[in-house]
């Protein structure tokens, strides 16, 4: 089963020295790279010897994957670019990755630096391990790499530390998840599955759509389900939250206007509308500060062109 190397590339508006420092210093590198929890450099055996290091990645439930690696780095005074190659391996039986290698490339690009990586690895557990890697682990590993690159970009361009970015991302995605689930529930359960439980009577009490409530209620349910799906898909667009807010106010206001006594019940429209509005506001405020893996390029166009022309820019380790 042939594997495809993972490639990630991103233009970062930062000084080359700053980018080099944030990627080569272990205490800075481990802050933005989701693939590593701890990185420890070992003493060099000589000035020209590779830099050996230990790495550890916590995967939850008190379990961590540890391994070793070696890297070599060089910077060009002529072009201003740089490259860092590495090999890594883990002897832990539970580690899917057995051994791998790759590079980081730093290429000046006007007032930006094109920062890219390409790496590949071999797996354990035979055919099962290769299948698991292809279907789940490799796509997740590539996504984590791209997401980390954009988090590094935010750190260098906007001065927002990775810990704050991760916290903002957790808040944003939690708000989006709750909003989506509430929209889906409100559209499916009271409007499509159990309209006679009270929802139909509420809209009949408004008197806005006499004799049409039984037709419009399912349509409204479908619309709310669509809103829940849209809230998850377009969670980075502030216009989506404006639309949600308008719909929430209309739905809640209509129910309360038609049946004011609902405000006296324990679970009334106001109790649902206000928290959902708050979630929408928080999600909208945090949307711009969340890293986006899709901002990164996942194909090396230079290598594709070189292969078509009979050459290659591949780095062999």
C-alpha positions in Angstrom: 0.0 0.0 0.0 1.8 3.1 -1.3 1.7 6.1 1.0 1.6 9.8 0.0 3.9 12.1 1.9 2.3 14.9 3.9 3.0 18.4 2.5 2.0 21.7 4.1 3.0 25.2 2.9 2.0 28.6 4.2 3.2 32.2 3.5 3.9 34.0 6.8 4.4 37.8 7.0 7.3 37.6 9.4 11.0 38.2 9.7 13.1 35.2 8.7 15.0 35.3 12.0 11.8 35.3 14.0 10.4 32.4 12.0 13.6 30.5 12.4 13.7 31.1 16.1 10.0 30.0 16.7 10.6 26.7 14.7 14.1 25.8 15.9 13.9 26.7 19.6 12.3 23.7 21.4 10.5 25.8 24.1 8.9 27.9 21.3 8.3 25.0 18.8 6.4 22.9 21.3 4.0 25.7 22.0 2.5 25.9 18.5 3.0 22.4 17.0 0.1 20.1 18.0 2.1 17.1 17.0 4.5 17.5 20.0 3.9 18.1 23.7 7.5 18.2 24.7 10.8 18.6 22.8 14.1 18.3 24.5 17.4 18.8 22.7 20.3 16.6 23.7 23.9 17.7 23.9 25.7 17.7 20.5 28.6 15.3 20.1 30.4 17.8 17.9 30.0 21.1 16.1 29.0 19.4 12.8 27.0 16.6 14.4 23.3 16.5 13.9 21.1 17.8 16.7 19.6 14.9 18.5 16.3 15.4 20.4 13.6 13.6 22.4 10.0 14.2 21.8 6.8 13.2 23.6 3.2 13.6 22.6 0.3 13.2 25.0 -2.7 11.5 23.4 -5.0 11.5 26.4 -6.0 9.2 29.3 -2.5 9.5 30.7 -0.9 7.9 27.7 2.1 9.6 25.8 4.0 8.6 22.7 7.7 9.2 23.0 10.6 9.0 20.5 13.9 10.2 19.4 15.1 12.2 16.4 18.0 13.9 14.6 17.9 17.2 12.7 20.4 19.1 10.5 19.8 22.8 9.6 21.5 25.2 7.3 20.9 28.8 6.2 22.0 30.3 2.9 23.5 33.8 3.0 23.2 34.1 -0.8 19.4 33.4 -1.1 18.4 34.2 2.5 16.6 30.8 2.6 17.0 27.9 4.9 16.3 24.2 5.3 16.1 21.8 8.1 15.9 18.0 7.7 15.1 15.4 10.3 14.6 11.8 10.9 12.6 10.4 13.8 11.5 7.1 15.3 9.6 5.6 18.2 10.4 2.3 19.8 7.1 2.2 21.8 5.0 -0.8 20.8 1.8 1.3 21.0 3.1 4.0 18.5 1.6 3.7 15.0 4.6 5.5 13.6 7.8 3.4 13.5 10.2 5.7 11.7 10.0 8.8 9.5 11.8 11.7 8.0 11.2 15.0 6.3 12.2 18.6 6.0 11.2 22.2 6.8 12.0 24.7 4.1 12.2 28.5 4.6 12.0 30.5 1.3 12.0 34.4 1.3 9.0 35.7 -0.7 9.0 39.5 -0.7 7.9 40.7 2.7 6.9 37.1 3.6 8.5 33.8 4.1 7.1 30.7 2.5 7.3 28.1 5.2 6.8 24.5 4.1 7.2 20.9 5.3 7.1 17.5 3.7 7.5 14.3 5.6 6.6 10.6 5.5 6.9 7.6 7.8 6.5 3.9 8.1 3.9 2.2 10.4 3.5 -0.7 12.7 0.9 -3.5 12.9 1.2 -4.6 9.3 -1.7 -4.3 6.9 -4.0 -3.1 9.7 -1.6 -0.3 10.7 -1.3 0.8 7.1 -5.0 0.8 6.6 -5.6 2.7 9.8 -3.0 5.2 8.8 -4.4 5.8 5.3 -8.1 6.1 6.4 -7.7 8.1 9.7 -4.3 8.8 11.1 -2.5 10.4 8.1 -5.4 12.7 7.2 -5.6 13.8 10.9 -1.8 14.2 11.1 -1.8 16.4 8.0 -4.7 18.5 9.3 -3.0 18.9 12.6 0.2 20.1 10.8 -1.7 22.6 8.7 -3.7 23.9 11.7 -0.4 24.3 13.6 1.2 26.2 10.8 -1.7 28.7 10.8 -1.5 29.0 14.6 2.2 29.8 14.1 1.2 32.5 11.5 -1.2 34.1 14.0 1.5 34.1 16.6 4.1 35.8 14.4 1.7 38.2 12.5 -0.7 39.2 15.3 1.3 38.5 18.4 -1.3 36.1 19.9 0.3 33.3 21.8 -0.7 29.7 20.9 -2.1 29.1 24.4 -4.6 31.9 23.9 -5.4 30.8 20.3 -6.1 27.3 21.5 -8.3 28.6 24.2 -10.2 30.8 21.7 -10.6 27.9 19.4 -12.1 25.7 22.1 -14.6 28.4 23.0 -15.5 29.0 19.4 -16.0 25.4 18.5 -17.9 24.7 21.7 -20.3 27.6 20.9 -20.7 26.4 17.3 -21.4 22.8 18.4 -24.1 23.8 21.0 -25.7 26.2 18.5 -25.9 23.6 15.8 -27.3 21.0 18.1 -29.9 23.4 19.5 -31.0 24.3 16.0 -31.2 20.7 14.9 -33.2 19.7 18.0 -35.6 22.6 17.7 -36.2 21.9 14.1 -36.5 18.1 14.4 -38.2 17.3 17.7 -41.0 19.9 18.5 -41.7 20.8 14.9 -41.4 17.6 12.9 -41.6 14.7 15.4 -43.9 16.0 18.1 -45.8 19.1 16.8 -48.8 18.4 19.0 -46.7 18.6 22.2 -47.3 22.3 22.3 -45.4 23.9 19.4 -48.4 23.8 17.1 -50.7 25.5 19.7 -48.2 28.3 20.2 -48.2 29.3 16.5 -52.0 28.9 16.4 -52.3 31.3 19.3 -50.4 34.0 17.3 -53.2 34.1 14.7 -50.7 35.1 12.0 -51.3 32.0 9.8 -54.9 30.8 10.4 -55.4 27.2 9.2 -51.9 27.1 7.8 -50.0 26.3 11.0 -49.9 22.5 10.3 -48.2 23.2 6.9 -45.9 26.0 8.0 -44.6 24.3 11.1 -42.9 21.4 9.3 -41.4 23.9 6.8 -40.1 26.0 9.8 -38.6 22.8 11.2 -36.8 22.0 8.0 -35.5 25.6 7.9 -34.2 25.3 11.5 -32.4 22.0 10.7 -30.9 23.8 7.7 -29.8 26.6 10.0 -28.1 24.1 12.3 -26.2 22.6 9.4 -25.3 26.0 8.0 -24.1 27.1 11.5 -21.6 24.3 11.4 -20.4 24.7 7.8 -20.2 28.5 7.7 -19.1 29.0 11.3 -16.3 31.5 10.3 -18.7 33.9 8.5 -20.2 36.6 10.6 -23.1 36.9 8.3 -24.2 33.5 9.4 -24.5 34.7 13.0 -26.4 37.8 11.9 -28.9 35.5 10.1 -29.2 33.3 13.2 -29.7 36.3 15.5 -32.5 37.7 13.3 -34.3 34.3 13.1 -34.0 33.8 16.9 -35.5 37.2 17.6 -38.3 36.6 15.1 -39.1 33.1 16.4 -38.9 34.1 20.1 -40.8 37.4 19.6 -43.6 35.7 17.6 -44.1 33.0 20.2 -44.2 35.5 23.1 -46.4 38.0 21.3 -49.0 35.3 20.5 -48.9 33.7 24.0 -47.5 36.1 26.6 -48.2 33.6 29.4 -45.4 31.5 28.1 -43.0 33.8 30.0 -44.4 32.3 33.2 -43.5 28.8 32.3 -40.1 27.2 33.4 -38.9 26.6 29.9 -40.1 29.5 27.8 -38.9 31.0 24.5 -36.9 33.7 26.3 -34.9 31.1 28.2 -33.8 29.5 24.9 -33.5 32.6 22.8 -31.2 34.6 25.0 -28.6 31.9 25.6 -28.5 31.1 21.8 -28.0 34.8 21.0 -25.1 34.9 23.5 -23.6 31.8 21.9 -23.9 33.3 18.5 -22.2 36.6 19.6 -19.3 34.7 21.3 -18.9 32.4 18.3 -18.8 35.5 15.9 -16.3 37.3 18.1 -13.9 34.4 18.2 -14.2 33.3 14.6 -11.4 35.5 13.2 -8.9 34.3 15.7 -9.2 30.5 15.1 -6.5 28.9 12.9 -7.7 27.4 9.6 -5.9 24.4 8.1 -7.5 25.2 4.7 -5.4 28.4 4.5 -2.3 26.2 3.9 -1.4 24.7 0.5 -1.2 20.9 0.5 0.6 20.4 -2.8 4.1 21.5 -3.7 3.6 23.1 -7.2 7.3 23.5 -7.7 7.8 19.8 -7.3 4.8 19.0 -9.5 6.3 21.2 -12.3 9.8 19.7 -11.8 8.4 16.1 -12.1 6.6 17.0 -15.3 9.9 18.4 -16.6 11.9 15.5 -15.6 13.5 17.0 -12.5 12.7 17.1 -8.8 13.1 19.3 -5.8 12.6 16.4 -3.4 14.8 16.2 -0.3 16.1 12.7 0.3 17.1 11.6 3.8 
